[in-house]
């Protein structure tokens, strides 16, 4: 009896081991892709969230994520680049000096000739590819963002109370600002409102309100191109100075808060609290407002414009973003062969399909959202208070950090409530109309050695002078002196380097 028992145990044990081996083989049969990415939430993403599992099943790939906090992420990337075991894909939050250094030293695959071989990646926007390149060469797949985002957010209730129309030109906007300042739009009988809110802005060519208005007035967006292919900075154009004058006059008249250069108050909070009735930024205010207000409240107070004309008879000039936010780079140290590169690019191409974009951007249909049967471009949240909704949404927030979205034809659903869909329709129509008149930064693809070394110092010369001019502390002659100082400090060489690169690309 004991002998039979032992035999049974041995046989069962063998079967169990065989079953485990079969399962292990099945689990490891799928190729693994390791991805390094930041997370923006307070807690690290789940290792195997519901969206991740679906993406693995769709692409027949096991995904191994290395998540790091957003604050420490750049340092972690630099540490990883010097380590022996690199991931297969690294998310870079921007085309910064580190990315450029690694790319130019040959650490990443040059993808310029490969993307066209993949049906979804081949649909990348040519202008955004150019913007995200390094001197015309593609070293990372861009994470797509809206190109047209410049907007004036206005208090709809104030417009209605003062019987004003939403402005379409700069003179009309100035008239609205005057009324919002002087005509007691909040009805409290006090002189306590500003026509426009402006707060401290950081950096040059970063979508500051005066940079956006400068483009509306005909200045380049960052850098412009002359007929001979040479480039020049926007701040050297007459239209740029005209924009600074427009803001200086508005500040002197009291239409803009006088602490514009130092205020770090939230524009959204000040707007909701009726401190001011408008603001200009490189983003529509609807998303931020919807986090603070319910749908009916938002409908009552929110109005917006797209890019404005300088005058009723002027040509439209639309300030454009770069069209991307960060890149996905593929290190040569971990992806050693073209066959391995093909496997990574195939995965990214599949993730950029309609199914992939919906999954990574929206979540799981009929679990955390449902498609609007009346308008299939929209989806609406489903059971937002449930545990399942939170699980899927949290995983979507995390995994969206590695979503490229380069094929705009496969765009995910727009998750907007039924109440706000008419506002969203108007917004997207405005963006499409503005894009026909897009003004792009002509120097976006280029890397200047001088600027890489000395850019922070050069930028500060101009940003300081901007604020001083708008505050009335310097005049036209002193503004020109600041430009001359910039030229002498290395700016002249930056112009030369950008121009040479652009002329070289134009002749190819």
ABEGO torsion letter per residue (X at the ends): XAAAAAAAAAAAAAAAAAAAAAAAAAAAABBBBBBBBBBABABBBBABBAAAAAAAAAAGBBBBBBBBBAAAAAAAAAAAAABABBBABBBBABBBAAAAAAAAAGABBBAAAAAAABAAAAABBAAAAAAABBGGBBABBBBBBBABABBBBBBAAAAAAAGBBBBABAAAAAAAAAAAAAAGAAGAGBBABBABBBBBBBEBGAGBAAAAAAAAAGBBBGBBBBAAGBBBBAAABAAAAAAAAAAAAAAAAGABBAAAAABABBAAAAAAAGABABBBBABBAAAAAAAABBAAAAAAABBBBBBBBABAABBBBBBBBAGBBEBBBBBAAABABAAAAAAAAAAAAAAABAAAAAAAAAEBBGAABBBBAABAABBBBBGAABAAAAAAAAAAAAAAAABAGABAAABBBBBBBAAAAAAAAAAAAAAAAAAAABBBBAAAABBBAAAAAAAAAAAAAAAAAAAAAAAGABBAAAAAAAAAAAAAAGAAAAAAAAAAAAAAAAAX
